Amino acid sequence: MKKLKGVGIGAGYFSGFHYDAWNRIDEVSMEAVCDLDITRAKETADKWNIPAAFDDPAEMFRKIRPDFVDIITRPENHYQLIELSVASGLSAVICQKPLAPTYKESSAIIDFTNNSGVRFMVHENWRFQPWYRQMKHLIDAGDIGDRLHSLYSRMRTGDGWTEDAYLNRQPYFVKMPRLLIYETGIHFIDTYRYLAGEIDSVYARLKKFNKKIAGEDAG
């Protein structure tokens, strides 16, 4: 069986969940990790038995010639890395959410990847959780009637309440001017789209309870 050759860009807190998952897929062979911090890239590669580590994604693409890349970085550099991936001849790109800092840039990424012919995917994984799949099955089967009447949620990030919120795993969260919807709420929004279709309009009432962080933490 020919395996797909994959590489990852990013060796931060959440990257471990990605590399662990790729290692459990028989059809995939992860060949390299790239991070601006080469020490962190090497440590991540060693932990997940990945053969190579780089601090330059262009060099990684030239030397490894992968089939796909998993971009596991902060949203500010997604567009640049997606453009580089496409220019390097990769056939598929999967990118962490949030896709981009703004709606305009997100739309530009979609236009660019659609025109490139590269298969492009975003990590919106909640819709694949089994309870939501079962809800979708019940909706499609008409078991709750012919329409959804409401979907409602109230939320507050449970890991951001304390004075040292996020400092031990994702410290950049503390200074982000937008937080709850930008980083977590989009999971709910995508799940609602999966269950009920595209959204016509949206509004939010947001608050900040933890004064130690810059962005909103309740909605």
SULMONOR-V828065 format. One record per pair of residues at least 4 apart in sequence whose C-alpha atoms are under 6 Angstrom apart, sorted by the first residue. I is the first residue (numbers start at 1). J is the second residue. Records with the same first field share a line. If there is no record, write none. Layout:
BEGIN
I=J, J
END
This chain:
BEGIN
3=27, 28
4=28, 67
5=29, 30, 66, 67
6=30, 31, 66, 67, 68, 69
7=30, 31, 32, 33, 69
8=33, 69, 70, 71
9=33, 34, 71, 72
10=34, 35, 72, 73
11=15, 35, 41
13=169
16=20
31=50, 51
32=50, 52, 53
33=41, 45, 53
34=41, 53, 54, 55
35=41, 55
36=55
38=55
41=53
42=53
45=49, 50
60=64
61=65
67=90, 91
68=90, 92, 93
69=93
70=94, 95
71=95, 96
72=96
75=98, 99, 100
78=82
85=90
86=90
91=118
92=118, 119, 120
93=120
94=120, 121, 122
95=122, 123
96=122, 123
97=123
100=106
110=114
127=191
136=195
138=143
142=146
155=218, 219
156=217, 218
160=165
163=212
166=170, 171
167=171
174=213, 214
175=214
176=214, 215
177=214, 215
178=215
179=183, 215, 216
180=184, 185, 216, 217
181=185, 186
192=196
193=197, 198
205=219
206=218, 219
207=216, 218
208=216, 217
END
